[in-house]
Amino acid sequence: MPTILRVYSNYQSNKMVVTVVEFIVKQLYILHRKPFILQMLGSVAPILDMDENAIYGDANKVSMNYAESSLL
């Protein structure tokens, strides 16, 4: 899941990538429901860039703007 979120956040301008990632997340959710949500939140939390006061963002973290839109 962290890799999928990084790809989603890095290629927001590519409509095909955005559509594919959203489809993957929706299908995984339909298949697994509650376990998927719990595992997704557990795996994504460490890579979210929560420091809003930083001048420069961390290149290894995902901006919260893109993370919010990918969640169901």
C-alpha positions in Angstrom: 0.0 0.0 0.0 2.8 2.6 0.7 4.2 2.0 -2.8 0.7 2.4 -4.4 0.2 5.7 -2.4 3.6 7.0 -3.5 2.9 6.3 -7.1 -0.5 7.9 -6.8 0.9 11.1 -5.3 3.8 11.3 -7.7 1.7 10.9 -10.8 -1.4 13.0 -10.1 -1.2 14.6 -13.5 -1.4 11.2 -15.3 -5.1 10.4 -15.5 -4.4 6.7 -16.4 -2.3 6.1 -13.3 -4.8 7.8 -11.0 -7.7 5.8 -12.5 -5.8 2.5 -12.1 -4.7 3.1 -8.5 -8.3 4.2 -7.5 -9.6 1.1 -9.2 -7.1 -1.2 -7.3 -7.9 0.4 -4.0 -11.7 0.1 -4.6 -11.4 -3.6 -5.6 -9.2 -4.5 -2.6 -11.7 -2.8 -0.4 -14.6 -4.7 -1.9 -12.7 -8.0 -1.4 -11.4 -7.5 2.1 -13.4 -4.6 3.7 -12.4 -4.1 7.4 -9.0 -5.9 7.3 -8.1 -3.9 4.2 -8.9 -0.6 6.0 -6.9 -1.5 9.1 -3.9 -2.7 7.2 -4.0 0.3 4.8 -4.1 2.8 7.7 -1.3 0.9 9.5 1.0 0.8 6.5 0.3 4.3 5.2 0.6 6.3 8.5 4.4 6.2 8.7 4.9 7.7 5.2 2.4 10.6 5.5 4.1 14.0 5.7 2.3 15.6 8.7 4.7 18.6 9.2 2.8 21.6 7.9 5.3 24.1 9.2 8.3 22.7 7.2 9.6 24.9 4.4 10.6 21.9 2.4 8.8 18.6 2.3 10.4 15.2 2.9 11.0 13.5 -0.5 10.4 10.1 1.1 7.0 11.0 2.4 3.6 11.6 0.8 1.8 15.0 0.9 -1.4 14.9 2.9 -3.2 16.6 -0.1 -2.9 13.4 -2.2 -3.3 11.0 0.7 -6.8 12.3 1.6 -8.1 11.9 -1.9 -7.0 8.3 -2.2 -8.8 7.1 0.9 -12.2 5.7 0.6 
